[in-house]
């Protein structure tokens, strides 16, 4: 059997059952692929179902207010992803009459869609023969081909795309001799190219793992894998990659300021990290209690009680926030002077999008 035939046969019996696969419309495939960027499948399921219930199609997404789609995304992180989803939905409505473009060449022109996502949508939703190579597929490629160079380079990506492109199935129509029942045939009903990519995604997620395993005994491609056959036991030595730069650490003091059953929040700047989201008021550095009292009074907050809460840490792609928290009961007679949004618990939980970086303090309301 060919590479693709073995892979597709394995996928038929072992594929993950995922909600976006059960109804692979272009919108569903697009939304799921954007959500899955830098996020685990297990975390995405609930967000995906909630998102499509509220915004079921491209038109509803294009017309949605910012606070609506940001709130639906709350907790997924990397909020530029959903901002670009909204921008792209608007472009699709204006330029394509609401119908998603079907080729990877057109898709890559939309905001937030890069080469991998364009190929994934084009292959899964439209049947284009386009390899969709992300970090997981780069790892699988490195082991299958025993690619020993740094995997995080444009040259490695080109090599991987070429490797998979050469091994993609051919669609052989039934009238030309392709038969669904012939296990050696390259004919597959439906979408062999999308299934080829999704099969490799599942190999990367379930079998050819980065740090534990890999489970070569479960892999339909084990007999074709160079690192497994030429250096058994050394599979984890690939892929090769340079050390990542050390993350910068920033210190913050976070205030949970409450009065009259409401909590102070503020909107972050329109550009930069967590742009346009809401946060608890905070100050740079770790403030001791006396410094915290000075900061509060500078912001027209008259504390009746101030109490240290737990410290917290949040890791972003390029930096780490270390946070010191204070819970503050403010004098209600001075509430109108406080220069923040005083929001009810219901508004914070249901309307304003507060990123997971502040999750430890969100639990205190």
N, C-alpha and C positions, 0 to 999 in steps of 0.2 A: 504493500500500500504506500501511497505517497505521503509526504509530510502533512499536507492539508487534509487528506482523507483520514489519517490517524487522529489528527487534532479534532476534526469535526465529529468523528464518531465518538470520541471521548466527551466532547461538549454535549452531545445529544443526551448522554446518560448521566453526566456529572455537573451540568451547569447550575449556577446559583439562581434561585428563583427570586427575582427582584421586581418590584412593582412597575418600574419603567420599561422592563423587558416584556412584560405581559401586554403592554399597549404602546409599542414603540413608534408613536407619532413623532414627527420632527420636533415639535415643542417639548414633548416628554423627554426625548433623547437629549436635546439641547440643555434643558433645565437640569437633568440628572448629571450630565457631564460637567457642567459648571459647578454644581454642588459638590461633586466628588473630587474636584481639584483640592488637594491638600486636606481632605477630610475622609475619614474612614466610612465604609459602606454602612456599618451598623448605626453610625450617627446620622446618616443622611436620610434613611427611610422615613422617619417621622416628619422631618422637615419637608421632604418632597411631597408627601401626602397632604400635609397641611397647606403647602404652597399652592398645589393645583386645585385644592378645594376652594381656596379663596380667589385665586387667579388662574382659571382653568385654561386660558388660551393666550395667544400672543396679543390680541386686542386688549384684553383685560389688564395684562401686564403693562402694555404701553400707556394705558390711561390711568394706571394706579398712582395715587399720591405717594410722595417719597416716604412719609412715615408709615404707610401701609406695607410697602415691600421691605423696608428696613426692619420693621417689627417682625415680619414673617421670617426674616433671615437671622434674627437675634439669637446668638449663641453659636452660629456656624463660623463666624470669624471671616477675615479677609473680605470686608464689606465692599471693596471695589468690585468684587465679582457680581454682586446683585445690582450695583449701580450700572455696570456695563450691560447686564441683562436688560435692564430697563431702557438704556440708550439704544441697544440693538433692536429691541422690540419696536421702538419708535421708528427706527430706520426701516425695518421690515414693513411696517404699516405704510410708511410714506413712499418707499421706493419699490416695494414688491407687492403692494396691495394686500398685505397681511399673510401672504404665502411665503414660507421660509425658502430661501434659495437652496437649490438641490446639489450644487457642486461644491467641492472643497475650495475651488478657486474663488467662488463668490462668497462662500461662508467666511473665509479668512479675512475678508474686508470689513466684517461687522465688528463693532466694539467688543472687546473681551474674548474674541475667538482667535486662538493661535493655531499653528499647524496641527498639533495633536487633536484639539477639539474639532477643528474643521474636518479632519479625516474621520474621526469617530462618528460625527453626525452624518457625513456624506455616506459612509459605509453602512451604518446601522439603519438609518432612516430612509436612505435612497438607493442603497445597493451599489455604491461606487467602489471600485477596486482600489482602495486607498489604505495602506497600512497606518494604523493609529498608534504611534510609538510614544509612550510616556516613560516615566522612571521604572515602572515594573517591567515593561517590555524591553527596556534597555538592559535590565538585569538578566532577564531570560536570554536575550540575544548574546550577552557577554559569555554566559555559561555554555550555551549551545555551540557557539563558534570559537570558544576559548579566546575571546578578544581581551588582550592584556593591557591595552592602552587606557588612559584616563577616560572614563565613560561620560564625564560631564563636559564634552566638547562638541562643537558642530560636526567635526569629522566622525565622531562616534555615532551621532544621530544619523548622519547620512549613510553610514555603513549599515546601521540597523534597519533603516527604511529599505535599503536595497536588498538586504538579506530576506526580510519578510515579503517584499514585493515579488521576489523570485519564487517564493513558495506559496503564494496565494492560489486558491483554486481557480480553475477555469469553469465558466458556466457553459455546460454542454446541453443544449436544448434536447428534449426527448426525441424530437423528430430526427436528430442527428445521431441517435444511438445512446444518449445518456439515459440511464435507468436508475430510479430511486432505490431499487432493491439490490443493485450490484455494489457490494461493499468496497470494491476497488475503483469504482468510477468516481470521477471528479464532479459528476452531476449531483447537485443538491437542490431540492425544492426550496422555494423561498429566497433567502438572502445569504448565499454562501460567504460573501465578503464581510458582511456585518458579523456573521457568526464566527468567522475566522478570527476577527479582531477580539470579539468577546470571549472566545475560547482562550486566547492568549492572555487576556485580562484575568480570567479565572485561574489559569496556570500560575500567573504571577501572584495572585492573591491567596491561593489555596495550597499550592504545591511548591513552587520555586521561590521560597521565602527568603528574605534578606538576612535574618539573624538566627532563626531557629530552623532546623531542617537543613537543606531542602529535603522534601520527601520524594526522593528519586524513584522509590518503588511504586509510587502512585502516578508517575509522570508518563503520559503516552509517548513522549518524545525522548525518553531516557536512552533508547538505543541509538539516537542521533546526536546525543549531547557529548561534545568533545571533552569538556572538563570532567564529566562523570566517567567517561570510558577511558580517557588517557591518564587522568590523575584522580582515581577514586578516593573519596575521603577529603579531597581538597576543594570541594565545590564552593565553600564559603570564601575562598581566596579571591573569587571574582564576584562582582565587577571591581575593577581598580578605580580609585578616585582620590583626588587630592584632598587634604584636610580642609575643612571649612573654616572660614575666618571666625575668630572668637566674637561672641555677641557682646555688644555694649550694654552695660547695666545702668539703669536710671532709678533713682530713689524718689518716691512720692509719699506725701501724707494725704490721706483721703478722709473726708469729713462726711459722716452721715448725720445731717442736721435736721432735727424734727421739731415741729411745733404745730399745735392744733390739729393733729392727725395727718399732717402733710410732711413731705420730705423734700429737701432742696436738691434740685438737679440743674444742670446747665447743658447747653448744646455746645459740642466741640466745634472748632473752626471748620470751614467748608473744604479746606485742603489739608493734606497730611494724614498722619496715622489716625484711624478711626474717624475719618472726616464726616462731619454732619450728624454723628450719633450723640447720644446723651450720656452724661457722666455725673457722678457725685463730685461736688466741688473738691478740688485738691490743690496742693502746693508742692513745689519742687523741694526735694530734700526730705530728710527725717526731722520733724519738728518735735521738740519736747513739749511738755504741757504748757509751760509759760509762753513759749514761742507760738504754740497753737492758739492760745487765748489772744495773743496780739493779732494773729492773722484773722481770727474770727471777728474781732472788733473792728479791724480795718475794713471788713466786708459787712459792717452794720449788723452783725449777729451778736446778741447779748446772751451769753450762755448762762442758764440756770444750773446746768450739770454738764460735766465733760468727763468721759470715761474712755480709757484705751480699750480698743477691741483687738481682735487677732491681726497679726501680720499676714500678708498675702504675697504671692508671687505669680506673675504671668509671663510666659515665654512667647515672644513674637518671632518672626522669621529672622530679624536682624538685631533684635534687642530684647532685654529682659527688664520688666518692671518689678522692683521690690517695693512693697507698699506697707506703710504703717497706718493703722486706722484709728479714728476717734469717733465715738458716738456722742452727739451733742443734743441736749434739750435746750431749745432757745426760748427766750421770753416772748410769749405770744403778742404782747403789747407793742413789740418792735418788728413784728413780722412784715408789715408793709414796707419797711425800709430795706429788707433783705434783697439783694440784687440778683436773686436766682429764681428759677421757676419753682414754686411750691406746689407739688403734685400729690394727689391722693395715691394711696397704695394701688387702687384700681387703675388709675391712669398710668402709673409706672409699669404695672404688670401687663396692661392691655393696649397701651397707646405708644409710650415712649420706648425707643429701642436703646437699651443699655447693654453694651458689649460684655462678654463673659469675663473680660479682664477684671471687671468689678464684681464678679459673682460672689465673692466672700462677703461683700458689704451689701449686696442686693438681698442676701438672705436675712438681713437684720431688719428689714421693713415688714 
